């Protein structure tokens, strides 16, 4: 049978019984050390940094550069997301949009009242929504995306502005919920506070570019409406330095040529 020949009959012209077909011995030893180092550092790094394990942390960070390795490989994890200080409030960011007629739309990007507890599936939008609360710098870019999506889904119609409303509820302490065996999160008092208002017409990339509008079959927009971002690369920076050096050199040459010649001593002049 062909299968028996392929599996059991050695090929005389290509058979190397004394050599490895996969990795050499020194590669196996090296990879074993790498895996052992990674596993050990990962274990030590996730131990608490205080108490009995403090000295172990110090030894591995100084002798084996454990902290540097964890940062370089992106394996760092803070204990702050776990005990002993869990979150004591549930926070949400409501995203509102005002259209050209002044009507305000709740886009439903927050998960307040839209998720049943307990839930089994994780919603990525929930993570993004929380980041908008923690990082204010994300809101302008997020609002630009909201403005573009509104144009695309509303036949090229521009929106006026995007509003961010912070919402939060206070999680009751354990002693208040023990006797009820839990609590209904939708019955907690909801606090609301207006955070930011960002206009679509003045935000960078808050408008759909002309070429994208043409591709999607949207009506042509007013010329110069799209606000692009000027990206300054390392090449632009180097070129700017070279031009500045040329200007400085030319200015130095002009100063040398315009400088008055030194006046020599006049023959027969009195001291």
C-alpha positions in Angstrom: 0.0 0.0 0.0 1.2 3.5 -0.8 0.4 4.7 2.8 2.6 2.0 4.3 5.4 2.8 1.9 5.3 6.5 2.8 5.0 5.9 6.5 7.4 3.0 7.1 9.7 2.6 4.2 12.8 5.0 4.6 14.0 6.9 1.6 17.6 5.8 1.1 18.7 8.9 -0.8 17.3 11.3 1.8 17.3 9.4 5.1 19.4 11.1 7.9 18.8 8.9 11.0 21.6 10.6 13.0 20.3 14.2 12.3 17.3 16.1 13.6 14.6 16.9 11.1 13.3 19.8 13.1 15.4 22.1 15.4 19.0 21.6 16.5 19.9 21.0 20.1 21.2 24.5 20.8 17.9 26.0 19.4 15.9 23.7 21.7 18.0 24.7 24.7 17.6 28.4 23.8 13.8 28.2 23.4 13.5 26.3 26.6 15.3 29.0 28.5 13.2 31.7 26.8 9.9 30.0 27.7 11.1 29.3 31.3 12.2 33.0 31.7 8.9 34.3 30.4 6.8 32.0 32.6 8.8 32.8 35.7 8.8 36.6 35.1 5.1 36.5 34.3 4.4 34.7 37.6 6.6 37.0 39.7 5.3 40.2 38.1 1.7 39.3 38.9 2.5 38.7 42.6 1.6 41.7 44.9 4.5 44.3 45.0 4.3 44.6 48.8 4.7 42.3 51.7 6.5 39.0 51.5 6.9 39.2 47.7 8.5 42.7 47.7 12.1 41.3 47.9 11.4 38.8 45.1 10.2 41.7 42.9 13.3 43.7 43.7 15.6 40.8 42.9 14.0 40.0 39.6 13.8 43.7 38.5 17.5 44.4 39.3 19.1 41.1 38.3 16.8 39.8 35.4 15.3 43.1 34.2 11.8 41.7 34.7 10.0 45.0 34.7 11.7 46.1 31.5 10.9 42.8 29.8 7.2 43.1 30.8 6.9 46.6 29.5 8.7 45.8 26.2 6.4 42.8 25.5 3.2 44.6 26.6 2.4 42.1 29.4 2.1 44.6 32.2 -1.1 44.6 34.2 -2.0 46.8 37.2 -3.6 45.4 40.3 -5.7 48.5 40.6 -8.5 47.0 38.4 -9.0 44.2 41.0 -9.2 44.3 44.8 -9.0 46.0 47.3 -10.5 49.1 45.7 -13.2 48.1 43.1 -15.3 50.8 41.4 -17.9 52.4 43.6 -19.9 54.0 40.8 -21.3 53.0 37.4 -20.4 55.6 34.8 -21.7 56.1 31.3 -21.2 58.7 28.6 -24.4 59.6 26.7 -23.7 60.8 23.1 -26.2 63.3 21.7 -26.2 64.8 18.2 -28.0 68.0 17.1 -29.0 68.0 13.4 -29.3 71.0 11.2 -32.9 71.6 12.2 -31.9 71.8 15.9 -33.4 68.4 16.9 -31.3 66.4 19.4 -30.8 62.7 18.9 -29.7 60.2 21.4 -27.4 57.9 19.5 -27.5 55.1 22.1 -23.8 54.6 22.4 -23.9 54.2 26.1 -25.2 50.9 27.7 -27.3 52.5 30.4 -30.7 50.8 30.4 -29.8 48.8 27.2 -28.2 45.8 28.9 -29.8 43.3 31.2 -27.9 42.2 34.3 -26.2 39.9 34.7 -25.0 39.7 31.1 -23.0 37.0 29.3 -21.6 38.8 26.3 -19.2 41.7 26.3 -20.0 44.7 24.1 -16.9 46.5 22.7 -18.9 49.8 22.6 -19.0 49.6 26.4 -15.2 49.7 26.6 -15.1 52.6 24.2 -17.7 54.5 26.1 -15.8 54.2 29.3 -12.6 55.5 27.6 -14.5 58.6 26.7 -15.1 59.2 30.4 -11.5 58.6 31.4 -9.7 60.3 28.5 -11.0 63.7 27.5 -8.6 63.8 24.5 -10.5 61.1 22.8 -13.8 63.0 22.6 -12.9 65.3 19.8 -11.8 62.5 17.5 -14.8 60.4 18.5 -17.1 63.3 17.8 -15.5 63.7 14.3 -16.3 60.1 13.6 -19.9 60.6 14.8 -20.3 63.6 12.4 -19.0 61.7 9.4 -21.2 58.7 10.1 -24.3 61.0 10.3 -23.4 62.4 6.9 -23.0 59.0 5.4 -26.2 57.6 6.7 -28.3 60.7 6.1 -27.6 61.4 2.4 -24.8 63.8 3.0 -26.7 66.0 5.4 -24.3 67.6 7.9 -24.9 67.7 11.7 -24.5 70.7 13.9 -22.7 69.4 17.0 -22.1 66.4 19.2 -22.8 66.6 22.9 -21.3 64.4 25.6 -23.3 63.9 28.8 -21.7 62.1 31.7 -24.0 59.8 33.7 -23.2 57.9 36.9 -24.9 56.0 39.7 -23.4 55.3 43.1 -23.0 51.6 44.0 -24.6 51.0 47.4 -22.2 49.5 50.1 -22.5 45.8 51.0 -24.3 46.4 54.3 -27.2 48.1 52.5 -27.8 45.3 50.0 -27.1 42.2 52.1 -30.7 41.9 53.3 -32.1 42.3 49.8 -29.6 39.9 48.3 -28.5 42.4 45.7 -30.0 45.5 44.1 -31.5 46.7 40.8 -29.0 49.0 39.1 -31.8 50.8 37.2 -33.4 51.9 40.4 -30.3 53.8 41.6 -30.4 57.6 41.3 -29.0 58.8 38.0 -26.7 61.8 38.0 -26.1 63.7 34.8 -23.6 66.4 33.8 -22.8 68.0 30.5 -19.1 67.5 29.6 -18.3 68.8 26.1 -20.0 70.1 23.0 -18.1 69.8 19.7 -19.2 71.3 16.5 -19.0 69.2 13.3 -18.1 72.1 11.0 -15.0 73.2 12.9 -13.6 69.8 13.9 -10.8 68.2 11.9 -12.1 65.3 9.9 -15.6 66.0 11.1 -16.8 66.1 7.5 -16.8 63.5 4.8 -14.1 64.2 2.2 -15.1 65.0 -1.4 -13.7 61.8 -2.8 -15.6 59.7 -0.3 -18.8 61.5 -1.0 -18.4 60.9 -4.7 -17.6 57.2 -4.1 -20.8 56.8 -2.0 -23.0 58.8 -4.4 -23.6 61.6 -2.0 -24.4 65.1 -3.3 -21.4 67.4 -3.8 -20.5 69.6 -0.8 -19.3 73.2 -0.7 -15.7 73.6 -1.8 -13.2 73.8 1.0 -15.6 72.4 3.5 -13.4 69.5 4.6 -10.9 70.3 7.4 -7.9 68.1 7.0 -5.1 67.5 9.5 -1.6 68.6 8.6 0.7 65.6 9.5 4.2 66.7 10.2 6.6 63.8 9.7 10.3 63.4 10.7 11.1 64.2 7.0 9.3 67.5 7.2 11.1 68.3 10.5 14.5 67.6 9.0 13.7 69.6 5.9 12.6 72.5 8.0 15.9 72.4 10.0 17.9 72.3 6.7 16.1 75.4 5.3 16.5 77.2 8.6 20.3 76.4 8.6 20.5 77.8 5.0 18.7 81.0 6.0 21.0 81.4 9.0 24.1 80.9 6.8 22.8 83.4 4.2 22.1 85.9 6.9 25.6 85.5 8.3 27.1 86.1 4.9 25.0 89.2 4.4 26.1 90.6 7.7 29.8 90.0 6.9 29.5 91.8 3.5 27.6 94.8 5.0 30.0 95.3 7.9 32.2 98.5 7.6 35.8 98.1 6.8 38.2 98.8 9.7 39.7 102.3 9.6 43.5 102.3 9.6 45.8 104.9 11.2 46.3 108.1 9.3 50.0 108.8 8.5 51.3 111.9 10.4 48.4 111.9 12.8 49.1 113.1 16.3 48.7 110.8 19.2 
